[in-house]
Amino acid sequence: MSDFKDTQRTGFGSVPRAGGDLAGVTYDEGLRKHMLSIYNYMASGVLLTGIVAILFVNSPLFEMAFQIVQTPAGVGLQATMLGWIIKLSPLAVMLFWWFGASKASQPVLQFFFWTFAVLFGLSMSTILILYTGESVAAAFFSTAAAFAGLSLWGYTTKKDISGWGSFLLMGVIGLIVAMLLNAFVFQSGVMGMVISVLGVLIFAGLTAYDTQRLKNEYQYVRGTEMAGRAIIFGALNLYLDFINMFIFILQLLGNRE
């Protein structure tokens, strides 16, 4: 994650008026269009993920990938070979984003964005079995409300929060390590709850941080061939913020079947 400091701005929606008020108005209109494109991509990705999850969990293929079992904690799932492929498939696409996306064209980025949304939908279909429908719906709408508020704050605040980036990135790394340790070593319900709380806080911070970063980034990409690619990269960042915050809120507050 890169930090962009828009030091020339004097406030929200204002830019150097060297070319007169018209230049400022044009910049503001371009920024709104740029950010709206990012949100449209992100929201479409979330919608596609949800649709795929619902369709897959109600298809015969789901039973080939995951077997429903009863555990002391309630309903559980055992993944078959197909199930593990489905669960790990989003990671394969993320490897592309980490190592190959910088040189990819806009159409290729679009293809991998939609592919990632589909694969994540297949992977996330398991939550529709593990948690009640009311819990999933409540977690989704809670996430949507929190995301909207945090993103709006990140867009409108005059406070420079670019310094949050390194701390939040370290938080994500620590969160992953803690999740692996709890899954394979401690298997503690209390630790799981702490991880969920930290996950919500970290991705809430990332939502505000990424929004401000993408807003400030616009001045560097506008009018260039990078603008279209920046929209897709930005949409993926916000998509991941939303999905991860939703998962941690569901784990924290959801009722299991």
C-alpha positions as CSV (number, residue, x, y, z in Angstrom):
1,M,0.0,0.0,0.0
2,S,1.4,3.3,-1.0
3,D,0.9,6.6,0.8
4,F,0.0,9.7,-1.2
5,K,0.2,13.1,0.5
6,D,-1.9,15.7,-1.3
7,T,0.0,18.6,0.3
8,Q,-1.3,21.2,-2.2
9,R,-4.9,20.9,-1.0
10,T,-6.5,23.4,1.3
11,G,-9.6,21.4,2.1
12,F,-12.1,18.9,0.9
13,G,-12.7,19.3,-2.8
14,S,-10.2,22.1,-3.3
15,V,-7.2,22.1,-5.5
16,P,-4.7,24.8,-6.7
17,R,-6.7,27.2,-8.8
18,A,-3.8,28.0,-11.2
19,G,-6.1,27.5,-14.1
20,G,-9.0,29.3,-12.5
21,D,-12.2,28.1,-10.9
22,L,-13.0,26.0,-14.0
23,A,-9.9,23.8,-13.4
24,G,-11.0,23.2,-9.8
25,V,-14.5,22.2,-10.9
26,T,-13.2,19.9,-13.5
27,Y,-10.9,18.3,-11.0
28,D,-13.7,17.8,-8.5
29,E,-16.0,16.3,-11.2
30,G,-13.2,14.0,-12.3
31,L,-12.5,12.9,-8.7
32,R,-16.2,12.1,-8.1
33,K,-16.4,10.1,-11.3
34,H,-13.2,8.2,-10.5
35,M,-14.3,7.3,-6.9
36,L,-17.8,6.4,-8.1
37,S,-16.3,4.0,-10.6
38,I,-14.3,2.4,-7.8
39,Y,-17.4,2.0,-5.6
40,N,-19.4,0.6,-8.5
41,Y,-16.8,-2.0,-9.3
42,M,-16.4,-2.9,-5.6
43,A,-20.2,-3.1,-5.0
44,S,-20.7,-5.2,-8.1
45,G,-17.9,-7.6,-6.9
46,V,-19.6,-8.0,-3.5
47,L,-23.0,-8.6,-5.2
48,L,-21.4,-11.2,-7.5
49,T,-19.8,-12.9,-4.6
50,G,-23.1,-13.1,-2.7
51,I,-25.0,-14.5,-5.7
52,V,-22.4,-17.1,-6.4
53,A,-22.4,-18.2,-2.8
54,I,-26.2,-18.6,-2.7
55,L,-26.3,-20.5,-6.0
56,F,-23.4,-22.8,-5.1
57,V,-24.7,-23.7,-1.6
58,N,-28.0,-24.8,-3.2
59,S,-26.4,-26.9,-5.9
60,P,-25.4,-30.6,-5.9
61,L,-21.8,-29.6,-6.3
62,F,-21.7,-28.2,-2.8
63,E,-22.3,-31.7,-1.4
64,M,-19.4,-33.0,-3.5
65,A,-17.1,-30.3,-2.0
66,F,-18.2,-30.2,1.6
67,Q,-19.8,-32.8,3.9
68,I,-22.0,-31.6,6.7
69,V,-21.1,-33.1,10.1
70,Q,-22.4,-32.5,13.7
71,T,-19.8,-31.3,16.2
72,P,-20.1,-30.3,19.9
73,A,-20.2,-26.7,18.8
74,G,-23.0,-27.4,16.2
75,V,-23.0,-27.9,12.5
76,G,-19.6,-28.3,10.9
77,L,-18.1,-29.0,7.5
78,Q,-15.5,-31.4,6.2
79,A,-13.9,-30.4,2.9
80,T,-13.2,-33.0,0.2
81,M,-10.4,-32.5,-2.3
82,L,-12.7,-30.4,-4.3
83,G,-13.6,-28.4,-1.2
84,W,-10.0,-27.6,-0.5
85,I,-9.4,-26.5,-4.1
86,I,-12.4,-24.2,-3.7
87,K,-11.2,-22.8,-0.4
88,L,-7.6,-22.2,-1.7
89,S,-8.5,-20.9,-5.1
90,P,-8.8,-17.2,-4.1
91,L,-5.2,-17.4,-2.9
92,A,-4.1,-18.4,-6.4
93,V,-5.7,-15.3,-7.8
94,M,-4.2,-13.2,-5.1
95,L,-0.7,-14.4,-6.1
96,F,-1.4,-12.9,-9.5
97,W,-2.4,-9.6,-7.9
98,W,0.8,-9.6,-5.8
99,F,3.3,-10.6,-8.5
100,G,1.8,-10.1,-12.0
101,A,-0.8,-7.4,-11.9
102,S,1.6,-4.5,-12.2
103,K,2.3,-5.3,-15.8
104,A,-1.2,-6.5,-16.8
105,S,-3.5,-4.6,-19.1
106,Q,-6.9,-3.2,-17.9
107,P,-8.9,-6.0,-19.6
108,V,-6.7,-8.7,-17.9
109,L,-7.2,-6.9,-14.5
110,Q,-11.0,-6.8,-15.1
111,F,-11.0,-10.6,-15.8
112,F,-9.1,-11.4,-12.7
113,F,-11.2,-9.1,-10.5
114,W,-14.4,-10.8,-11.6
115,T,-12.7,-14.3,-11.3
116,F,-11.6,-13.5,-7.8
117,A,-15.2,-12.4,-6.9
118,V,-16.6,-15.7,-8.2
119,L,-14.0,-17.8,-6.5
120,F,-14.5,-16.0,-3.2
121,G,-18.2,-16.6,-3.5
122,L,-17.6,-20.3,-3.9
123,S,-15.3,-20.3,-0.8
124,M,-17.7,-18.1,1.3
125,S,-20.7,-20.3,0.5
126,T,-19.9,-22.4,3.6
127,I,-21.0,-19.6,6.0
128,L,-24.5,-20.0,4.7
129,I,-24.4,-23.5,6.3
130,L,-22.5,-22.7,9.4
131,Y,-24.5,-19.6,10.4
132,T,-28.2,-18.8,10.5
133,G,-29.7,-16.7,7.7
134,E,-30.7,-14.0,10.2
135,S,-27.0,-13.8,11.4
136,V,-25.6,-13.5,7.9
137,A,-28.1,-10.8,6.9
138,A,-27.5,-8.8,10.1
139,A,-23.7,-9.1,9.7
140,F,-24.0,-8.0,6.1
141,F,-26.1,-4.9,6.8
142,S,-24.0,-4.0,9.8
143,T,-20.9,-4.2,7.6
144,A,-22.5,-2.1,4.8
145,A,-23.5,0.6,7.3
146,A,-20.0,0.6,8.9
147,F,-18.3,0.6,5.6
148,A,-20.3,3.5,4.3
149,G,-19.6,5.6,7.4
150,L,-15.9,4.8,7.5
151,S,-15.4,5.4,3.8
152,L,-17.3,8.7,3.9
153,W,-15.1,9.8,6.9
154,G,-12.0,8.7,5.0
155,Y,-13.1,10.7,2.0
156,T,-14.1,13.9,3.8
157,T,-11.7,14.2,6.7
158,K,-9.0,16.8,6.5
159,K,-6.8,14.8,8.8
160,D,-3.9,13.0,7.1
161,I,-4.2,9.3,8.0
162,S,-1.5,8.1,5.6
163,G,0.6,7.2,8.6
164,W,-1.9,4.4,9.5
165,G,-0.8,2.3,6.5
166,S,2.3,0.7,8.0
167,F,0.6,0.0,11.4
168,L,-2.5,-1.5,9.7
169,L,-0.3,-3.7,7.4
170,M,1.5,-5.0,10.5
171,G,-1.9,-5.6,12.1
172,V,-3.0,-7.7,9.1
173,I,0.2,-9.8,9.3
174,G,-0.2,-10.3,13.0
175,L,-3.9,-11.2,12.5
176,I,-3.0,-13.9,10.0
177,V,-0.3,-15.4,12.3
178,A,-2.8,-15.4,15.2
179,M,-5.5,-17.1,13.2
180,L,-3.1,-19.9,12.1
181,L,-1.9,-20.4,15.6
182,N,-5.4,-20.6,17.0
183,A,-6.5,-22.9,14.2
184,F,-3.7,-25.4,14.6
185,V,-2.3,-25.0,18.1
186,F,-4.5,-23.3,20.7
187,Q,-8.0,-23.8,19.3
188,S,-9.3,-21.4,21.9
189,G,-12.8,-19.8,21.7
190,V,-11.6,-16.8,23.7
191,M,-8.7,-16.2,21.4
192,G,-11.0,-16.6,18.4
193,M,-13.2,-13.9,19.8
194,V,-10.2,-11.6,20.4
195,I,-9.1,-12.2,16.8
196,S,-12.5,-11.3,15.5
197,V,-12.6,-8.0,17.5
198,L,-9.1,-7.1,16.2
199,G,-10.1,-8.1,12.7
200,V,-13.1,-5.8,12.7
201,L,-11.0,-2.9,14.0
202,I,-8.1,-3.4,11.6
203,F,-10.3,-3.6,8.5
204,A,-12.4,-0.7,9.7
205,G,-9.2,1.3,9.8
206,L,-8.2,0.0,6.4
207,T,-11.5,1.1,4.9
208,A,-10.9,4.7,6.0
209,Y,-7.2,4.6,5.1
210,D,-7.8,3.1,1.6
211,T,-10.5,5.5,0.8
212,Q,-8.3,8.5,1.6
213,R,-5.4,7.0,-0.3
214,L,-7.5,6.3,-3.4
215,K,-8.8,9.9,-3.2
216,N,-5.3,11.4,-3.0
217,E,-4.0,9.0,-5.7
218,Y,-6.4,10.5,-8.3
219,Q,-4.2,13.5,-8.8
220,Y,-1.4,11.3,-10.0
221,V,-3.3,9.0,-12.3
222,R,-5.9,11.4,-13.8
223,G,-5.6,11.8,-17.5
224,T,-3.2,8.9,-17.8
225,E,-3.5,5.3,-19.0
226,M,-3.1,4.3,-15.4
227,A,-6.5,5.7,-14.4
228,G,-8.5,2.7,-15.6
229,R,-6.1,0.2,-13.9
230,A,-6.2,2.3,-10.7
231,I,-10.0,2.0,-10.6
232,I,-9.7,-1.8,-10.6
233,F,-6.9,-1.9,-8.0
234,G,-8.9,0.5,-5.8
235,A,-12.0,-1.6,-6.1
236,L,-10.1,-4.7,-5.1
237,N,-8.7,-3.0,-2.0
238,L,-12.2,-1.8,-0.9
239,Y,-13.7,-5.2,-1.8
240,L,-11.3,-7.0,0.5
241,D,-11.8,-4.5,3.3
242,F,-15.6,-5.1,3.1
243,I,-15.5,-8.9,2.8
244,N,-13.0,-9.3,5.7
245,M,-14.9,-6.9,7.9
246,F,-18.1,-8.8,7.2
247,I,-16.5,-12.2,8.0
248,F,-15.1,-10.9,11.3
249,I,-18.4,-9.3,12.3
250,L,-20.2,-12.5,11.5
251,Q,-17.7,-14.6,13.5
252,L,-18.1,-12.2,16.4
253,L,-21.9,-11.7,16.5
254,G,-23.3,-14.5,14.4
255,N,-25.3,-17.4,15.7
256,R,-24.2,-20.8,14.4
257,E,-26.6,-23.5,13.2
